[in-house]
Structures are given as C-alpha cells and as structure tokens.
Amino acid sequence: MNEFGCIAVEIVTGETRQAFRIVPMDTNGDGVGDIWFEDLDGDGLNDLMEPLGAIGSWATAVDDTGRAYATYLDTSGFVVLPDGTLSMTDSSLDQMTIYGGNRGGLAVGYYNTGKSIRNSAGVLSKMRAPCLIQGLDTDGDGDPDQWYRDANGDGKNDLMVKLGMLSGYTDFCWANAVNDSGTIVGIGQNTRGASAYRALIWKNQVAVDLNTLVAPSGVVLEEAVAINQDGVIFCTGKDATGAMHECLLMPIAP
C-alpha cells in the first residue's frame, strides 16, 4: 500500500492468478483513500479494481506515484503506470522479478543468473541475484516511464545494474524494497549452511548484514522486508530457540 491507500493485490481463481491495483475513493477529502470497494452495477465485482497485465501475473508493490510493480509466472517483470501503460523490465537473457520501487522510478528485485544449485536435500533450483533498474523519463514530463533499453542489440537490459551480495549468502539473494532516498533492503540465503538467511541493506550497491548494524538482541535478522521514507525497516528473524520474531529497526540520527 502507498501513502494514499492504493494497493496492489493478486487474485487466485483455481489454477489462474492475476495482478490487480485498487485505487480507493477518498470520501472525506483528506487526500487518503478510505473505501476500497464499490459495485455500482451490482455485478458483485469491485469497480475500483484494475487488472495489471494479463492472466498469470502477480503484484508485489505500488509506490507513492501509483506505479504498480508486478511479474509474470515466467519471472518477466513489468511496471504499470498510473494511466495503465505497461513497461516490461527484462528480456529472455536477464529476466527480472520486481519486488518494489520508489517515487523516482528505481525498481528493485532479482534476476535469474542462469546457474542452478543443489541444496542439502538434493533439490535443484535456479540461483537468484539482486539488481536494480533506474527508469527512464522518455517523454520529459519528469516521471520515469521506461524500464528497458537495449541500445546495442545484445538482448540484455542496459538499465539493469547488479547489486553486490554478502559473502556466504549468495545462493539466493534479492532486494525487497527501496525508499525514496534510494536505500535498498532485502535478503541473502545460504542453502547449505546452519544460518541460512541474512537480512541485508545495500550501501552504494554493496550488501551489508543488518545484524552488524544493530544492538545485540538475541534475534538473528533473516530478512529485511520493507523500508519506509523515514528509514524504518521491517524485518523478520529467529531467536536461539528457532522462534520467529518480527522487528522494526529505527534509524538513529548521526
């Protein structure tokens, strides 16, 4: 959900799924939506719900401009502008799943490396690595509208930048969210180690273990899920007994 109440959701019906954006009505005039369902024609469908892409898509986030971020099941990501225009983010050579974006048009997530890894249970999975795309403003209106460019025709997205990974946690790694200041958070995973996950924050595209930036609490932070505009980070982690905890990390002014 963005600051105005717009949300991105996924509707699953039987074997099919599709991403939707819901732009709520602001009935009290305070600039923030407060009603998310309206059915003027009585057909039982939400008139405020707008499909994003075709069937087989799932939504992950919506930023404060109303841009929604979604991905097809084949891991090809796309951005949907407030007017419904769709911009793909990848090619078959560097498929990118998008998990979040910010007002400035920065999209973050992961790309498929083309490599696979077998975990301790013998299951073979495709490796993931974190990346970002800085959207382009092609029409000069001040808002990014394009997240793919292949100027040299090599089939790769020139706008995609690979993010660093934390040593020892590179089997699967991705960025979950980015705020308007450009601070990116996410997760790294080691499928064969005792401590399988680490919550990450990227500084100048270098991955840093969030556990090294907080006071000892007895909880190992395993995933940084979201970050708001004030730098508050929502994380999940586990204590020594294996119990799951949800944590808010509050930044301290320098």
C-alpha positions as CSV (number, residue, x, y, z in Angstrom):
1,M,0.0,0.0,0.0
2,N,1.2,3.5,-0.8
3,E,0.7,6.6,1.4
4,F,-2.6,7.4,-0.4
5,G,-4.1,4.0,0.2
6,C,-3.6,2.5,-3.3
7,I,-2.8,-1.2,-3.0
8,A,-1.5,-4.0,-5.4
9,V,-3.1,-7.4,-4.9
10,E,-3.1,-10.8,-6.5
11,I,-6.4,-12.7,-7.2
12,V,-6.1,-16.5,-7.5
13,T,-9.0,-18.4,-9.0
14,G,-8.5,-22.1,-9.4
15,E,-5.3,-22.6,-11.5
16,T,-5.1,-19.0,-12.6
17,R,-3.9,-15.8,-11.0
18,Q,-3.8,-12.1,-12.0
19,A,-2.4,-8.9,-10.5
20,F,-4.7,-6.0,-9.7
21,R,-4.4,-2.4,-8.5
22,I,-7.1,-0.9,-6.3
23,V,-7.3,2.9,-6.2
24,P,-9.6,3.7,-3.2
25,M,-12.1,6.5,-3.1
26,D,-11.3,9.5,-0.8
27,T,-14.8,10.2,0.7
28,N,-13.7,12.6,3.4
29,G,-11.4,14.7,1.2
30,D,-8.2,14.3,3.3
31,G,-6.2,13.0,0.3
32,V,-6.1,9.4,1.5
33,G,-8.4,6.7,0.3
34,D,-10.8,5.2,2.7
35,I,-13.1,3.0,0.7
36,W,-11.7,0.1,-1.4
37,F,-14.9,-1.5,-2.7
38,E,-17.6,-0.1,-4.9
39,D,-20.1,-2.0,-7.1
40,L,-22.3,0.5,-8.9
41,D,-23.8,-2.0,-11.4
42,G,-24.4,-4.8,-8.8
43,D,-22.4,-7.5,-10.6
44,G,-20.5,-8.4,-7.5
45,L,-17.2,-7.1,-8.9
46,N,-15.2,-4.3,-7.4
47,D,-15.3,-1.3,-9.7
48,L,-12.2,0.1,-8.1
49,M,-10.1,-2.9,-9.0
50,E,-7.9,-2.6,-12.2
51,P,-6.2,-5.6,-13.8
52,L,-2.4,-5.3,-14.2
53,G,-1.1,-7.2,-17.2
54,A,-2.5,-10.5,-18.4
55,I,-3.6,-13.6,-16.6
56,G,-0.6,-15.3,-15.0
57,S,0.7,-12.1,-13.3
58,W,1.3,-11.4,-9.6
59,A,1.7,-8.0,-7.9
60,T,4.3,-7.1,-5.3
61,A,4.2,-3.4,-4.6
62,V,2.8,0.1,-5.5
63,D,4.8,3.3,-5.0
64,D,3.5,6.7,-3.9
65,T,3.1,7.8,-7.6
66,G,0.6,5.0,-8.1
67,R,3.0,2.9,-10.2
68,A,2.5,-0.8,-9.6
69,Y,5.2,-3.5,-9.8
70,A,4.3,-7.0,-11.0
71,T,5.8,-10.1,-12.5
72,Y,4.5,-12.9,-14.8
73,L,4.9,-16.5,-13.7
74,D,7.8,-16.9,-16.2
75,T,9.7,-14.3,-14.0
76,S,9.4,-11.5,-16.5
77,G,8.7,-8.3,-14.5
78,F,6.8,-5.2,-15.5
79,V,5.8,-1.8,-14.3
80,V,2.3,-0.4,-14.7
81,L,2.0,3.4,-14.8
82,P,-1.0,5.2,-13.2
83,D,-2.7,5.5,-16.6
84,G,-2.4,1.7,-17.2
85,T,0.6,1.8,-19.6
86,L,2.8,-1.3,-19.1
87,S,6.6,-1.3,-19.4
88,M,8.4,-4.6,-19.3
89,T,11.8,-4.7,-17.5
90,D,13.6,-7.6,-19.0
91,S,14.5,-9.9,-21.9
92,S,14.8,-13.6,-22.1
93,L,18.5,-13.2,-21.2
94,D,18.1,-11.3,-17.9
95,Q,14.7,-12.0,-16.6
96,M,13.9,-9.7,-13.6
97,T,11.3,-10.3,-10.9
98,I,10.4,-6.9,-9.4
99,Y,9.6,-6.7,-5.7
100,G,9.4,-2.9,-5.2
101,G,10.1,0.6,-6.5
102,N,10.2,4.2,-5.4
103,R,8.8,7.6,-6.5
104,G,12.0,8.3,-8.5
105,G,11.5,5.3,-10.7
106,L,14.0,3.0,-9.1
107,A,12.8,-0.7,-9.3
108,V,14.5,-3.5,-7.3
109,G,14.2,-7.2,-7.2
110,Y,16.3,-10.1,-8.6
111,Y,17.4,-11.6,-11.9
112,N,18.0,-15.2,-12.8
113,T,21.7,-15.8,-13.1
114,G,21.3,-18.8,-15.5
115,K,23.0,-21.0,-12.9
116,S,21.5,-23.6,-10.7
117,I,22.4,-25.0,-7.2
118,R,21.5,-28.2,-5.4
119,N,20.6,-27.8,-1.8
120,S,21.2,-30.2,1.1
121,A,18.0,-32.1,0.3
122,G,19.2,-32.6,-3.3
123,V,16.7,-30.2,-4.8
124,L,18.0,-28.3,-7.8
125,S,16.9,-24.6,-8.0
126,K,17.8,-21.6,-10.2
127,M,20.0,-19.1,-8.5
128,R,18.8,-15.5,-8.0
129,A,20.9,-12.4,-7.6
130,P,19.8,-8.8,-6.6
131,C,19.6,-6.0,-9.1
132,L,18.0,-2.6,-9.7
133,I,16.7,-0.6,-12.7
134,Q,16.6,3.1,-12.9
135,G,13.6,4.0,-15.0
136,L,14.0,6.5,-17.9
137,D,11.9,9.6,-18.5
138,T,11.4,9.3,-22.2
139,D,8.7,11.9,-22.6
140,G,10.3,14.6,-20.5
141,D,7.4,15.0,-18.1
142,G,9.6,14.4,-15.0
143,D,8.3,10.9,-14.3
144,P,10.1,7.7,-15.4
145,D,8.1,5.7,-17.9
146,Q,10.5,3.1,-19.3
147,W,12.5,0.3,-17.5
148,Y,14.0,-1.5,-20.5
149,R,16.5,-0.4,-23.1
150,D,18.8,-2.5,-25.4
151,A,20.9,0.1,-27.3
152,N,23.5,-2.4,-28.6
153,G,21.0,-5.2,-29.5
154,D,22.6,-7.9,-27.3
155,G,19.3,-8.9,-25.8
156,K,20.1,-7.5,-22.3
157,N,18.6,-4.6,-20.4
158,D,21.1,-1.8,-20.4
159,L,19.3,-0.2,-17.5
160,M,19.8,-3.2,-15.1
161,V,22.5,-2.9,-12.5
162,K,23.7,-5.9,-10.5
163,L,23.8,-5.3,-6.7
164,G,26.5,-6.8,-4.5
165,M,25.9,-9.9,-2.4
166,L,27.0,-10.8,1.1
167,S,29.8,-13.3,1.3
168,G,28.5,-16.7,2.3
169,Y,24.9,-15.8,1.4
170,T,24.9,-15.8,-2.4
171,D,22.9,-18.9,-3.3
172,F,19.7,-16.9,-3.5
173,C,19.7,-13.1,-2.9
174,W,17.2,-10.4,-3.7
175,A,16.1,-6.9,-2.9
176,N,12.6,-6.5,-1.4
177,A,12.1,-2.7,-1.2
178,V,13.6,0.7,-1.8
179,N,12.5,4.0,-0.3
180,D,12.6,7.5,-1.9
181,S,16.1,8.1,-0.6
182,G,17.3,5.1,-2.6
183,T,18.0,2.8,0.4
184,I,17.5,-0.8,-0.6
185,V,16.8,-3.8,1.7
186,G,16.4,-7.5,1.2
187,I,17.7,-10.9,1.9
188,G,20.6,-13.3,1.2
189,Q,20.4,-17.1,1.6
190,N,22.9,-20.0,2.0
191,T,21.0,-23.2,1.2
192,R,23.8,-25.4,2.7
193,G,24.7,-23.5,5.9
194,A,23.4,-23.7,9.5
195,S,22.4,-20.0,9.5
196,A,20.6,-20.0,6.2
197,Y,19.4,-16.4,5.9
198,R,20.6,-12.8,6.5
199,A,18.7,-9.5,6.4
200,L,20.6,-7.1,4.1
201,I,20.8,-3.4,3.4
202,W,22.7,-2.0,0.4
203,K,25.1,0.9,0.8
204,N,26.4,2.2,-2.6
205,Q,25.3,-1.1,-4.1
206,V,27.3,-3.1,-1.6
207,A,25.4,-5.6,0.6
208,V,25.8,-5.2,4.4
209,D,24.5,-7.6,7.0
210,L,21.9,-5.7,9.0
211,N,22.8,-7.7,12.1
212,T,26.1,-5.9,12.2
213,L,24.3,-2.5,12.4
214,V,22.0,-3.2,15.4
215,A,22.5,-3.7,19.1
216,P,22.5,-7.4,20.3
217,S,19.0,-8.6,21.0
218,G,19.2,-12.4,20.8
219,V,17.4,-12.3,17.4
220,V,19.2,-13.0,14.2
221,L,17.6,-10.8,11.5
222,E,16.9,-13.0,8.5
223,E,15.0,-10.8,6.1
224,A,14.5,-7.1,5.6
225,V,11.0,-7.0,4.1
226,A,10.3,-3.3,3.8
227,I,11.6,0.2,4.4
228,N,9.6,3.5,4.7
229,Q,10.6,7.0,3.8
230,D,11.9,7.7,7.4
231,G,14.3,4.7,7.1
232,V,12.4,2.4,9.4
233,I,13.0,-1.2,8.4
234,F,10.6,-4.1,9.0
235,C,12.5,-7.4,9.5
236,T,11.8,-10.9,10.4
237,G,14.2,-13.1,12.3
238,K,14.7,-16.0,14.8
239,D,16.0,-16.4,18.3
240,A,18.2,-19.2,19.6
241,T,15.1,-21.5,20.1
242,G,14.1,-21.1,16.5
243,A,11.0,-18.9,17.3
244,M,10.1,-16.4,14.7
245,H,10.1,-12.6,15.5
246,E,9.0,-9.5,13.7
247,C,11.1,-6.4,14.3
248,L,11.1,-2.7,13.5
249,L,14.6,-1.2,13.1
250,M,14.5,2.5,14.0
251,P,17.4,4.6,12.5
252,I,19.5,6.7,14.8
253,A,20.5,10.2,13.6
254,P,24.2,10.6,13.2
